[in-house]
Amino acid sequence: MKLTLLLFLVMSLFSCGQKTGSEKEGDGVKPKLKENMQAKELLQGVWYDDDSGTPLLLVKGDTLRFIDQSDSSMEFMIVKDSLYTYGYDVVSYKIDKQSPYEFWFHSLSDRIVKLYKSENLEDSLFFMDNFPPEPIPIYTEVVQKDSVVFYNDRRYRGYVYINPSTMKVNKPTYSDEGIRIDNIFYDNVIHICVYEGQNSLFARDVLKKDFQSLVTDTFYEQAVLADMDFDGVDKNGYHFTARLGIPESFTHNLISVTISFEGKMSLALKELKME
């Protein structure tokens, strides 16, 4: 059970324009600040939520995991009165209270989350099945689709190959406690080609970045190149429809892809759907 809450990202940890996140996907950059090692040591172990009574946080060494996190553990630091997590982005939580058996902090929704240290060794088992070791693939194997169309008494066959890749896409969500959870998915590379008989007329790989100028930055960051269909041939060339979508939602963009007979690709937004 998750609620959509206002996202508050830490834009800077200190002055002089220090960046809080790396330009490389999936990596945060640690600031050169003095870490409170005693506070980090106190945070080791499993912590359960006071409201629900269920384990919420597992801390081991320099990493931590929230119970609903689909990606691997995140590195963290405690600097003064703040907890910094280094997942896909850098996120900060203000610490309200810390002792050997209590840890209270402000969530991104400005709620005070009250955690208490578990003394039950079996509570660590809650985290064993909750964290797939790899990002979630949209497809687990290559998907091939083909269509046959006729134009000017000629028979054309269009092929679409949807190939899973290792390119990561982050879709952040927020728990009931207002904690940011990074859900990481794999994007796809789609290969399209057109044949007339045995003669190959056109072939190329299509990536999500080919459509970046047609969609908003917020949508682009969370979307994957989910699908492609061959629609037909006319005087303007070969026509495909691409679908960019946000994983595990009904929000998507349909984009018209036209390949001229000279091999030039042109794009046009067909549909934006949000549910």
Secondary structure, 3 states (H helix, E strand, C coil): CECCCCCCCCCCCCCCCCCCECCCCCCECCCCCCCCHHHHHHCCEEEEECCCCCEEEEEECCEEEECCCCCCCEEEEEECCEEEEECCCEEEEEEEEEECCEEEEECCCCCEEEEEECCCHHHHHHHCCCCCCCCEECCCCCEEEEEEEEECCEEEEEEEEEEEEEEEEEEEEEECCCCEEEEEEEEEEEEEEEEECCEEEEEEEECHHHHHHHCCHHHHHHCEEEEEEEEEEECCEEEEEEEEECCCCCCEEEEEEEECCCCCEEEEEEEEECC
